Each structure stands twice: as structure tokens, then as C-alpha cells.
Amino acid sequence: MIQKMNLATSAEDMHNITRSVAEIVRASGVESGLCLVYCPHTTAGVTINENADSDVVTDLLYGLNQAFPDRRQFRHAEGNSAAHLKASVVGSSVTIPIQSGRLLLGTWQGIYFCEFDGPRSRTFYVQVV
């Protein structure tokens, strides 16, 4: 089963999508398997990180902006090369084991959709097997 999800994003942010993904897993009825979360965009990504302290998201975005600042030397005509770099480093998908019908995430882990070139209307896909 593949579920398409839509998300309205702000300029640059990390959206916690853990609850939405967990609900899809629950509704699937799969007790033991895998959950794939995939982002089909080249200036956005998906990652797993801490969800207990919102400062972690702030720090991650700060760090990515420090590592990949916008530069006038970039040649890409759309002017969003830094967003492409961030998306490439973060990645376009995560896979989470399912055990007893639930995502096997660590105590502090959450699933994040990472927007690096918004605001936009974005899509991500969840497949449970």
C-alpha cells in the first residue's frame, strides 16, 4: 500500500510528520514489516531526528545554513542551489521497521519532512510492507 500525503510548507522548516506516518502504519494492519517514507522533491528531504526538544530543529537548520550558504557563484538559474545541496545531504527517504503494528522509533526520535525552498505545496509518500 502506498499512501500519498500533502503538506503546505513555510520558507524553510522541518515538519514533524511522525503522527501521520504512524496512523498510516496503524491503518495498514501490518504487524511486522517496514515503512518507507519518500520525498519526490529535489529541494526537500526526509530525516529522522530528535522530537523532544524543538531547539534541535532550530540547530539543524542553522547548521545546514552554515554548511550550505547561498552563494552568488552558484550557476543554477532558479537560485536555489543551497536548497538542492541541503536536500542531497539530508536524503529523500527513511525506512523504519514495524514491530507489533507500530513504528520502531527510538524514545526521542521523530520523522521530519525538511523544506529547504518554500513556501510550497509538497507531497510525500508512505509505503507499508
KOLNUTOR-341227 format. One record per residue: x, z, y of N, C-alpha, C in turn. Coordinates in steps of 0.02 Angstrom, whole numbers, plus 50000, padded with zeros to 5 digits. Example, Ala and Ser with C-alpha at 12.3 -4.5 7.8 and 13.67 -1.06 7.14 Angstrom:
2
506605039049716506155039049775506605039049835506425035449888506845035749947506455039450002
***
This chain:
129
500425000049941500005000050000500455000050062500304995550109500654995450173500144996750228500295001650270499855003450325500195001650391499844997850433500104995950499499855001050550500325003650590500165008550641500365005850709499965007350760500105005250828500275011250871500705010150920500945015550962501065012851033500795016151083500945014551153501525019051174502055015951199502655019751215502795019951290503205024751309503435025251379504105021651384504425022151441505045018451455505585019551401505735025751387506225027351335506055034251309505925034651244505705040951216505755040751140505685046651111505645047151038504975050451022504555046750988503875049050972503855051850901503645058050895503595061250830502995058350793503135054650740502595051450701502505054750632502795060550623502785063950559502075065050533501625067550575500935068950553500575062650531500665057350569500335050950550500585048450483501245048850472501535046550409501305051150352501305057650363501095062450312500375061250292499955059550339499245058150324499175051850281499575046850294499565040750254499775042350182500295046550175500525048550108499975052350072499665057050107499125061050076498555056550053498345051950097497785047450081497955042550024498585041250013498785036449961498665039149891498675045749884498605048849819499235048849777499775046249804500415046049767500695053149763500835055449703501095062249693501865062349693502165057149667502895056749662503095049549676503515048549727503705041749744504135041549806504045036149843504435035149904503975032849960504165034750021503815032550081504325029050125504185022750141504615018850186504265018250253504615019850307504365018850375504825013650407504515008150430504905002450454504665000250524505154998850567505034996550635505234989250640504774984650657504934977550660505154975150729505464979550768505664977850837506424978350844506704974350888507434974250897507674978850953507214981950989507414986751041507074993551031506904994950968506615001350949506865002950879506775009050857507015010950790506625016750762506835018950703506525024650670507095029050644507015035550653507525040250629507195046750607507585050750572507385057550553507855062250589507565067350622507975072350655507575078650665507865083550698507545090050708506895089350748506375092950726505745092850763505545099750788505975104650783505805111450805505965112650878506465109250905506685110350974506675103751011506225103051060506155096651096506795094851135507235099651147507865098151181508305093551139508205093551073508595089051030508455081751048507815080151058507635073251078507955071651145507905076151193508215075051258508965073851251509285077951210510015077251199510185070751164509785068751114509915062451080509865056551127509345056351168509275050951216509845050951266510035056851290510605057351336511235054651303511365056751242511965054551206511975047051195511405044151176511365036951166511475033151232511205035951287511315032751352512045033251374512375038651355513095039251371513505034451329513325033851266513695029451221513565022051235512955020451256512755013551267512425012651334512805013251388512515012351455512375004951468511905003651513511794996751533512404994451572512644988551559513244985951592513094979051621513354977651680513244971151711513594965551672514084967451630514444962451590514024959651532513494963051513513064960551460512774953751479512744949251432512534942351447511814940851425511514945151386510834943951362510364943151421510004937751424509594935951483509034940951498508784944351447508224949051459508454955551491509104956851492509354962851525509244969251486509154968751420509034974751381509544975551324510144973351335510664973851283510794980951261510774985651307510884992651289510344994951239509724992751248509184994451201509314991451133509574985351131509744982251066510304986151031510794988451068511344992351039511074998851010510665002451048510385008851025509975007850962509555002650962509135001250904509554999650842510104996050852510534994450795510865000550766511065005150809511395011350785510895016050751510305016750780509795021150752509525018350686509405011850684509145008650624508405007250628508175002950583507485000650586507035003850533507315008050490506885011150439507175017650412506725021550383506925027550346506515027750281506795030650229506455031550166506455038950149505865041550133505795048750119505485049450049505785053750007505475055049942504805058549950504365057449902503725060849899503725065149836503565071549845503535076149789502895080249796502515080749743501875084349743501415081849798501425075349811500985072349860501175073349932501785075949944501995077450012502685074550026502815073050090503475070750111503985076250097504535074450068505065079250052505555079450110505325082150166505745082950226506015090050228506595090850259506875097450269506455101550317506565108050318506175112650359506115110450432506655108050460506665106450531506605098950545506505094950493506515087650503505845084750522505875079550564505295075650583505495068350585504995063950581505105056750584504945054550655505395050650684505325048550754505345041050761504865038350800504905031450823505275031650889505815027950894506255028150952506155021950995505925022951055505815017551103506405017251151506715011351155507295010551199507175005251253506585002151255506454996651302505724996251321505425001951336504715001951352504585001851426503965002751445503405004151401503174997851365502944998951304502724993351263502174995551215501844990651187501384991651131501794990251069501894995251027502334994450969501944995150904502254992850851501974993250784502504996250739502295000050690502735001950635502315001750572502665001150516502335000450451502545006250406502075008450366502195013750317501985011050249502455011250202502305009150133502445014950086501955016450045502005021849996502005018749927502515020449888502575017749820502715023449771
***
